[in-house]
Amino acid sequence: MADKKKQILFVESGKVETFILKGIKIEQLLPREACERFSAYMVRMKPNQIKKNSYHKEGEELYYILSGTGTAVLGGKNYKLREGCFFRVPPGTVHQFTAGNEPLCMLNFHSPPVFADKDTYFVK
């Protein structure tokens, strides 16, 4: 069987694995077995929902806000989120998100790949 990490991958809308992590809906855009250098997710938050403080020891994250508004706390500093915002979260940076009065949808990439059971740590 061919190595999925070396193949073209085209994913249609609605055809991805979806899971809930600490109450947040996550769509895994790349199957785990296809993730060699990065992982990709769609993060969907309900109005006024909070994604609790977390960090990654190895993973660097890139976020792009597709729709909605909210607030990000990145390394202790507050940032306003709105459609079109892009930001980087370096490894080891504690981050938290709060959606505004409408749903918040973010495209999220990690390098190296990060999964719910690999390099994801929640601050108590």
LINUR-V14514 format. One record per residue. N is the residue number from 1. OMEGA is omega in whole degrees, 0 to 359 (999 if undefined). Layout:
N,OMEGA
N,OMEGA
This chain:
1,181
2,179
3,182
4,179
5,182
6,183
7,171
8,179
9,177
10,184
11,178
12,178
13,179
14,183
15,181
16,175
17,179
18,177
19,178
20,179
21,181
22,177
23,183
24,178
25,182
26,173
27,180
28,186
29,176
30,174
31,183
32,182
33,178
34,183
35,177
36,184
37,178
38,173
39,184
40,183
41,166
42,181
43,182
44,180
45,177
46,177
47,178
48,179
49,180
50,170
51,186
52,179
53,176
54,176
55,178
56,180
57,183
58,188
59,169
60,183
61,171
62,179
63,172
64,182
65,180
66,180
67,178
68,179
69,178
70,180
71,172
72,170
73,184
74,181
75,177
76,180
77,181
78,176
79,176
80,179
81,173
82,182
83,178
84,177
85,177
86,177
87,180
88,175
89,181
90,176
91,177
92,181
93,177
94,181
95,180
96,179
97,173
98,178
99,176
100,183
101,177
102,179
103,178
104,181
105,184
106,171
107,189
108,177
109,177
110,172
111,352
112,183
113,177
114,178
115,181
116,182
117,181
118,176
119,173
120,183
121,178
122,179
123,182
124,999
